[in-house]
């Protein structure tokens, strides 16, 4: 059962003209945490004033709370923004700056990055928004380092994401960073979405997710690689599994996943390492071997570079096993 330590309050900004999809994404992901008994997470809708808002689809949502509802929130989410990119009003800017100064994480999903930037929270920082709006945001806030090539960017206290479905990735990332990979994967499975797409994955590619069919040689190679993570997975070997030349395979792989084979393999190995650290007592060197890192030193270096923590510290934080069972490798 979740404890008070698992409690999280999320305030989601609603405004006239917001689409139902964008408004529903953070509620869908974060409310699933509570539905699955993974944490005492609560989402509330707020706006510049209490009352109702009218969505882009013409629906009226009542009982939207006023700005005070964001006070004390652990996470404040701007799920989208007006298509004309108008400047955020003083009420919302005060809400965001005040929440941030009190330690809340502020997330601007899709065009929501505009409001976060207007509040001054992205100055001299990297940020992302929908690829079609990158130039507009860059022109308005030249002090923000826009990166149109990624799905989301998390600074710990401020997060921005690219367009549409990338908001789901960003919200799952927040679940993962607070509750661990197993919890995020469980939420993703129940929502029937991809469990993990790294923030550094390209936002505009031919197929963000490969078709789940073995008729697709790339999908077949991905599935095969996941079953053989402990083995050497060179481009040549993967291309042979897909029955393609090396050059054709690399081109098709990047079109399908948005990253190179080497980057994809490393991410899958890190994901498997997180799963084993959360759910088993395997020593670090055995986790490294099972995931194809070769040595515990290589695992620790890759883990620290990707997650800014050590495998053992990660295990202590996200151990999903029965309380009282001790991790096998207590070394830092």
N, C-alpha and C positions, 0 to 999 in steps of 0.2 A: 504494500500500500504506500502511496506517496506520503511524504511528510511535509512539515512546514518548510523544510529546506528546499523542497521541490516547488514551492509556490511561486507563481509569476503572474504579474498583472500586465496585460497588453492593452494599450489604448490605440484604436484605429481611427484615423481621421476620415470622416464622410463629408461629402460636399455635393451640392447640386450639379448634376451632370456626370458624376462618377459612374462608371460601368459596373454592372452587377458582378461581372467576373473579377475585376480588380479588387472590388470591395470584399468579395467573398474569399479570396485566396488566403489571406492571413487568418481569417476566422476558421476556414476549413482545416488548415494545417494545425494551428495552435489549439483549436478546440478538440482535435483528434487526440492530442496528448492527454487531455482530461478524460475523454471517452474511453481511452485505452487504460486508464489508471496509471499513467506514467508520471504524472505530476499534477499539482493543483494549479493549473493554468487557467486564467480567466481573461476573456477578451471583452472590451466594451467599445461602443461606437461613440465618438464625440465629434462636434463641429464647432464653428465659431459661436454658435448660440444653440441653446436647447430647443428642441422641437422636431421638425421633420425635414427630410431632404428628398429631392426627386432625382431618380437615377436617369442615366442616358436612355434607358429603355422605356421610361415613362412611368415607372413604379414609384410610389410614395412610401418611404420608410419613416415610420413614426418613432417616438420615444428615443430619439438621438439625444445624447447628453450634451451639455455645454462644455466649455474649455476646462472647467474644474475637474472633469472626469479624468483628465490626463495627469492631474497632480498625484504624485506618489506611484505612477506607473513605472514598471521596470523596463518596458519597451514601448516606444511610441512609433507607430507605423503610419507613413503617408503612402497609401497603396497605389496612388496614381496622381494625375494632375490634369488641369484644364489643357485641352489640345492647343490653345493659343499661347500657352506658356506664360500666362500672366504672372506678375510678381505676387508672392504670398503676402497676405494682409498682415497688419501689425499684430492682430490677435494670435494668429497661428505662429508667427515668428516668435512671439513671447513664449508661447507654449513650448516650442521646440528648444529654445535656448535655455529656458528655465529647467525643463526636464533633463536636458543634457548636463547642465551644471549640477544637478542633483544626482547624477550618476546613471541616468537611464540610457539605454541604447536607443539611438534614433535611426530608423530605417526608412529610406526613400526608395520605394519599389517603382520600377519603370519610370514614368515621368515625375513621380514623387520626388526624384532627386532635385527637381527645380526648387521645390519648397525648402528642402534641406539646405541647398546652396544659398537661397535667399536669406536664410537664418544665420548665415556665416559659419556653418559647421563643416564646410568642405574646403575652406580656404587653405591653399597650399597642400592640398591632399588629392590623391587619385580618386576618381569617381567614374561611374558608368550610368548611362540611361539608355532608353531605346535608341538604336543606332540611327534612326531617322531624325532624332532630336539632338544629337551630340553637338552639331555645329551651333545650334541655337543656344544651348546651355553654355558652350565654350565662349561664345561671343558676349553673353551677358555676364559671365563670371570668368574672366581670363586668368584669375588666380587659381582656378580649379584645374587640375591635371586630368583631362578627360581621356578615357581609354575605351574606345568603341569595340575592342576585340574580345571582351570577356563577358561572362554571365553575371557576376556580382563581385563586389570588392568589400571586404570587411576589415575595418580598422579597429574592431573591438567595441568602440563606443559609437561609431557611425557606420552604417552599411548602406550601399546603393546597389541596385540591380538593373539589368537590362530589360528588354521589353517582354510583355505578356507572360509566357510560361516560365521565364527566368525568375519571376517572383516566387513561384513554387519552390524552385531550387534554393533561393535565398532563405525562404522561411524554413525549409528542411535543414538548411545549414545552421540556422539559429537553434533548432531543436538538437541537432547533432553536437553543436558546441557546448550546449548546456546539459544535455542528458546522455550524450554518447551515441555511437554509431548504431548500436542495437535498437535503441529507442527510435531513432530517425528512420531506420529501415522498417521497423514495425509500422510506424505512421505511414510511410510511403506505400507499403504493401496494402494497407487498408484503404488508401486513396487510389490504389492502382496507378501509381506514377513511378518514374525512375527513382530508385532510392538515393542515388548520389551522382550529381554532376558537379565537378569542381568549378569554383569561381573562375578559374583561368581558362575554361573551355570557351571556344569561340561562340559568340551569340548568333552569328549569321552564317550558317553553313547549309549545305544542300539538304542534309538530313540530320537534325540534332540527335536523334535516337535511331539506331539501326532497326530495321524490321526484324521481328522475332520469328524468323523463318530460316530453316536450314537450306532453303532454296537460295538464299542470299549467301554468297561465299564469305563475305566479311563477317556477317553474323555467325556463321559456322566457325570461323577462325576465332572470334571472340569467345564463343562458348567453349571451344576446345582449350583456349589459353587459360580460361578460368579454372579448368579442371587440371591444369598442368603448371600452376604458378611456381611450384618448387623446382621446376626444371629450367634450363636456359631457354629463353624465348627471344631468339634473334629474329630480325626482320625476315631473313632467309627462311627460317623454319616456319614462321607464320604464313609467309607467302606460299610455301609448299603446301601447307594445310588448306589454303584457299585455292590451290591449283592456279596460281597466278605468277607472272614474272615479278621480280622484286620491284621494279619501277611501277608497274601497273597496280600492284598491291598497295604501295605507299600512297599513290594518288587516290585510289578508291577508299583506303582506310581513312585518310584525312577528310575526304568528302563526307564520309559516313559519321565520323566521330568528332571532327573538328580539331583533333590533335594528332601528333605523330605516334606510331606504334610504341616507341620507347616511353613516351610520356604516359600513354594509356596503360601500359604494362606496369609501370612504377606505381601509378595511382591504384590499380587493382591490388597490387602487393601490399600497399599501405592500408587499404581498406580491409584486406584479409588479416593483416597484423592487428588492426584495431579490434576486429571481431574476436580473434583468439585471445587478445589481452583482456577483453571484457568478459569472456565466457569460459576460459580455461585457466589451469594452473601451470601451463607449460612454461618452462624457463625461457628467458629471453633468447638464448641461443637456438632453442628448438623452434620458437616462433619465427626467428629469422630464417632458419632452414626451410620450414614449412611454406614460407612465403616467397622463397627464392632470392633472399638477400645475401645468402652465402655466409655471412658472419654477423654476430651481434653488433659489432662496431659499425658495419655498413647500415644495419637497421637503425641503430641509434642516431647516426648522422642523418639519414634520410627522414626519420621521424621528427627529429628536432627541426630540420629545415622546413618540413611541411606543416607541422602543428605547434612549433615553438614550445615543445615539452618533451620529456623523455618517455620511452615506453613504460617504464616502471611507474612514473608519476601518472601517466594516463591510466594505467591499470588501477592505481589506488583511487583515482577519481571516478572511474566508470565501471568498476567491478560489478557485474550483474549476478554473481553467484550468491549462494546463501550466506547471510551475515555470519561472520566469525571464521570463515574459511580464509586462510592467509595466502597471498600471492607467493608463488614459488621463488621469484627472484626479487629481493627487496633492494637491490642495488639501484642507485640513482642513474 
